[in-house]
Amino acid sequence: MLAPVDVEVNLSVASLIEIAIKNAIGKLEMSEDETNRAIRELRITLLPFEARQAFELFSLPMLHRDPFDRMILATAIAEKLPIVTGDRTFRRYSEVKVIW
């Protein structure tokens, strides 16, 4: 059996907003309660989207038009954190490391 790895898991508030919107329009079945429970159980730290992160959008190349994805990218760049995603478009940004 492998020893547990102590990993810090962060989630941009932009992702939380996207989860709520996709739930509301029926593209994702994840209620507010389920989302809250997952955040607690996985010990996820929510990262705010504030001016410091928003200013990263000025220098971010326009390779992606989705505003939430751009906010997630800007947060990762501002916080110097990698992104875990299956979205291949994220790999086109040299400013951020993509895992997965």
C-alpha positions as CSV (number, residue, x, y, z in Angstrom):
1,M,0.0,0.0,0.0
2,L,1.3,3.5,-0.9
3,A,1.7,6.1,1.8
4,P,-0.7,9.0,1.4
5,V,0.7,12.0,-0.3
6,D,0.2,15.4,1.4
7,V,-1.0,17.6,-1.5
8,E,-2.5,21.0,-1.4
9,V,-5.5,21.2,-3.6
10,N,-6.6,24.7,-4.7
11,L,-9.7,25.7,-6.7
12,S,-10.3,29.1,-8.3
13,V,-13.5,30.8,-7.3
14,A,-14.0,31.1,-11.1
15,S,-14.3,27.3,-11.2
16,L,-16.9,27.4,-8.4
17,I,-18.9,29.9,-10.4
18,E,-18.6,27.7,-13.5
19,I,-19.8,24.7,-11.5
20,A,-22.9,26.6,-10.2
21,I,-23.8,27.9,-13.7
22,K,-23.4,24.5,-15.4
23,N,-25.5,23.0,-12.6
24,A,-28.2,25.6,-13.2
25,I,-28.4,25.0,-17.0
26,G,-28.3,21.3,-16.6
27,K,-24.8,20.6,-18.0
28,L,-23.5,19.3,-14.7
29,E,-25.3,17.5,-11.9
30,M,-23.5,18.8,-8.8
31,S,-25.7,20.6,-6.3
32,E,-24.5,23.3,-3.9
33,D,-24.5,20.8,-1.0
34,E,-22.5,18.2,-3.0
35,T,-20.0,20.9,-4.0
36,N,-19.7,22.1,-0.4
37,R,-19.2,18.6,0.8
38,A,-16.5,17.8,-1.9
39,I,-14.7,21.0,-1.0
40,R,-14.7,20.1,2.7
41,E,-13.9,16.4,2.2
42,L,-11.1,17.0,-0.3
43,R,-9.8,19.9,1.9
44,I,-9.8,22.2,-1.1
45,T,-8.6,25.8,-0.6
46,L,-10.7,28.3,-2.6
47,L,-8.6,30.9,-4.3
48,P,-10.2,34.3,-4.8
49,F,-10.4,36.1,-8.1
50,E,-9.3,39.7,-7.3
51,A,-7.6,42.6,-9.0
52,R,-4.2,40.9,-8.8
53,Q,-5.5,37.9,-10.8
54,A,-7.6,40.0,-13.1
55,F,-4.5,42.1,-14.1
56,E,-2.9,38.9,-15.4
57,L,-5.6,38.9,-18.1
58,F,-4.0,41.9,-19.8
59,S,-0.9,40.0,-20.8
60,L,-2.6,36.6,-21.4
61,P,-2.6,35.7,-25.1
62,M,-6.1,35.3,-26.6
63,L,-5.8,31.5,-27.3
64,H,-8.9,30.8,-25.4
65,R,-12.2,32.7,-25.5
66,D,-14.0,31.1,-22.5
67,P,-14.0,33.8,-19.8
68,F,-14.0,31.3,-16.9
69,D,-11.0,29.4,-18.4
70,R,-9.1,32.6,-18.8
71,M,-9.9,33.5,-15.2
72,I,-8.6,30.1,-14.1
73,L,-5.5,30.6,-16.1
74,A,-4.9,34.1,-14.7
75,T,-5.3,32.7,-11.1
76,A,-2.8,30.0,-11.8
77,I,-0.3,32.4,-13.2
78,A,-0.8,34.9,-10.4
79,E,-0.4,32.2,-7.7
80,K,2.4,30.4,-9.6
81,L,0.4,27.1,-9.5
82,P,0.0,24.4,-12.1
83,I,-3.5,23.5,-13.5
84,V,-5.0,20.1,-13.6
85,T,-7.2,19.8,-16.6
86,G,-8.0,17.6,-19.6
87,D,-8.6,20.7,-21.8
88,R,-5.8,20.6,-24.3
89,T,-6.1,24.3,-25.1
90,F,-4.6,25.1,-21.7
91,R,-1.3,23.5,-22.9
92,R,-0.9,26.3,-25.5
93,Y,-0.1,28.8,-22.7
94,S,3.6,28.8,-21.9
95,E,2.9,30.9,-18.8
96,V,1.4,27.9,-16.9
97,K,2.2,24.3,-16.2
98,V,-0.6,21.9,-17.1
99,I,-0.9,18.5,-15.4
100,W,-2.9,15.7,-16.9
